[in-house]
Amino acid sequence: YIIFFRYYAFFREATGIAVISRPNISVLPWLEEMVFQCQPHRILAKFAHPLLDLMAAVPYLVHFPLPVLFGAYLLADKRRRPLMLRFFWCAGWVNLSALCIQFVFPTAPPWFTDSAV
């Protein structure tokens, strides 16, 4: 436990995570204004319906088990097994790059921007 805690404390100091900072709340609204000429989350918030909530929740619920299910699909056939290593290698790099982007450029979701003073 002590080794893990010391490594974790070193990691927090080395990456600058030890300093608590607020996420950037101005870049995403600016980017939405540039791309869409509006802020889509404000327009979509006006239309509350359970079916729309379900349609918005499905991608969030599916993106966790989908890579595992696709890996099982690749594992099921002997001809596709060599592709499984390539798939998980690419998925790992995508996750690592997303993590690095979140460390370098933390942002806030739109509802945080709307409630921030």
C-alpha positions as CSV (number, residue, x, y, z in Angstrom):
1,Y,0.0,0.0,0.0
2,I,2.8,2.4,0.9
3,I,4.5,1.8,-2.5
4,F,1.3,2.4,-4.4
5,F,0.6,5.6,-2.4
6,R,4.2,6.9,-3.0
7,Y,4.0,6.2,-6.7
8,Y,0.6,7.8,-6.9
9,A,1.8,10.9,-5.0
10,F,4.9,11.1,-7.3
11,F,2.6,10.8,-10.4
12,R,0.3,13.6,-9.1
13,E,3.3,15.9,-8.5
14,A,5.1,15.1,-11.8
15,T,2.0,15.6,-13.9
16,G,0.8,18.7,-12.1
17,I,-2.5,17.0,-11.1
18,A,-1.8,17.9,-7.4
19,V,-2.7,21.5,-8.1
20,I,-6.5,21.6,-8.3
21,S,-7.6,23.8,-11.2
22,R,-10.9,24.5,-12.8
23,P,-11.6,23.2,-16.2
24,N,-11.6,25.5,-19.2
25,I,-15.2,26.7,-19.7
26,S,-14.7,29.1,-22.6
27,V,-13.3,27.0,-25.5
28,L,-16.1,24.5,-26.1
29,P,-18.9,27.1,-26.2
30,W,-16.7,29.2,-28.6
31,L,-16.1,26.1,-30.8
32,E,-19.8,25.3,-30.9
33,E,-20.5,28.9,-31.9
34,M,-17.9,28.6,-34.7
35,V,-19.1,25.2,-36.0
36,F,-22.9,25.3,-35.5
37,Q,-23.5,29.1,-35.2
38,C,-25.4,28.3,-32.0
39,Q,-25.1,26.1,-28.9
40,P,-26.9,22.9,-29.7
41,H,-27.3,21.7,-26.1
42,R,-29.4,24.7,-25.3
43,I,-31.7,24.1,-28.3
44,L,-32.0,20.3,-27.6
45,A,-32.7,21.0,-23.9
46,K,-36.0,22.6,-24.9
47,F,-37.3,19.3,-26.2
48,A,-37.6,17.0,-23.3
49,H,-39.1,13.6,-24.0
50,P,-38.2,10.1,-22.7
51,L,-37.6,8.7,-26.2
52,L,-35.1,11.4,-26.9
53,D,-33.4,10.7,-23.5
54,L,-33.2,7.0,-24.5
55,M,-31.7,7.8,-27.9
56,A,-29.1,10.0,-26.2
57,A,-28.3,7.4,-23.5
58,V,-27.8,4.4,-25.9
59,P,-24.4,5.4,-27.2
60,Y,-23.1,5.9,-23.6
61,L,-24.5,2.5,-22.6
62,V,-23.1,0.7,-25.6
63,H,-19.6,2.1,-25.9
64,F,-18.4,0.2,-22.8
65,P,-19.4,-3.4,-23.7
66,L,-19.1,-3.0,-27.5
67,P,-15.2,-3.5,-27.7
68,V,-15.5,-6.6,-25.5
69,L,-18.3,-8.0,-27.7
70,F,-16.3,-7.3,-30.8
71,G,-13.3,-9.0,-29.3
72,A,-15.5,-12.0,-28.6
73,Y,-16.7,-11.9,-32.2
74,L,-13.1,-11.9,-33.4
75,L,-12.2,-14.7,-31.0
76,A,-15.1,-16.9,-32.2
77,D,-13.5,-17.7,-35.6
78,K,-10.0,-19.0,-36.0
79,R,-9.5,-17.0,-39.2
80,R,-10.2,-13.7,-37.3
81,R,-8.1,-14.4,-34.2
82,P,-5.0,-12.6,-35.6
83,L,-7.1,-9.5,-36.1
84,M,-8.0,-9.5,-32.4
85,L,-4.5,-8.4,-31.3
86,R,-4.5,-5.6,-33.9
87,F,-8.0,-4.4,-32.7
88,F,-7.1,-4.3,-29.0
89,W,-3.7,-2.7,-29.9
90,C,-5.5,0.1,-31.7
91,A,-8.2,0.4,-29.1
92,G,-5.5,0.8,-26.4
93,W,-3.8,3.6,-28.4
94,V,-7.1,5.4,-28.9
95,N,-7.7,5.2,-25.1
96,L,-4.2,6.4,-24.3
97,S,-4.4,9.3,-26.7
98,A,-7.8,10.3,-25.3
99,L,-6.4,10.2,-21.8
100,C,-3.4,12.4,-22.8
101,I,-5.7,14.9,-24.5
102,Q,-7.8,15.1,-21.3
103,F,-4.7,15.7,-19.2
104,V,-3.4,18.4,-21.5
105,F,-6.7,20.0,-22.3
106,P,-9.3,19.5,-19.7
107,T,-12.7,20.9,-20.6
108,A,-16.1,21.1,-18.9
109,P,-19.4,19.7,-20.2
110,P,-22.0,22.2,-21.5
111,W,-24.2,22.0,-18.5
112,F,-21.3,23.0,-16.3
113,T,-20.7,26.1,-18.5
114,D,-24.3,27.1,-18.2
115,S,-24.3,26.8,-14.4
116,A,-20.9,28.5,-13.8
117,V,-20.8,32.0,-12.6
